[in-house]
Amino acid sequence: MTRHVVTLALLLASPLAFAQDQGKALYTANCMACHGAKGDGNGPAAIALDPKPRSFSDAAFWEGKTNEDIKKVIKTGKPGTAMAPFPQLSDADVAALTTYLRTFEPKP
Ligand code: HEC
């Protein structure tokens, strides 16, 4: 179901905006409920979670984080937390998502 929504969003996107919008569409469909529209970890589902979803708008989170680190978490999840693995996402999906996650990083 989620997958169809993403595909539809992608089909409607113009070719130029495609790569940029792909990360946002994937985030909205798969991650926003927990990590929040602003990436601050305050999505509607976050209230019930312990530990809370990670805030991507926290500069400390990004310290020393590589794209490879992010990819690993998305593919395998984080045991002991509500962060589930997303094995259905392709490498291209994960790359687009990671680019989008980095837009939440505070700029100095
Ligand atoms: C069901 C709620 C939920 C959903 C949906 C979810 N996450 Fe998470 N996420 C969490 C929680 C909880 C953590 C753990 C926070 C912690 O360790 O303190 C986390 C942690 C993370 C981390 C940081 C891991 C680390 O190094 O500490 C990343 C990156 C991440 N999520 C990305 C995503 C992406 C991308 C998606 C969508 C594809 C997603 N999450 C969907 C709840 C969720």
Residues whose N, C-alpha, C, O or C-beta is under 5 A from the ligand:
A	BS01	HEC	N30 C31 C34 P51 K52 P53 R54 I70 V73 I74 T81 A82 M83 F86 L97
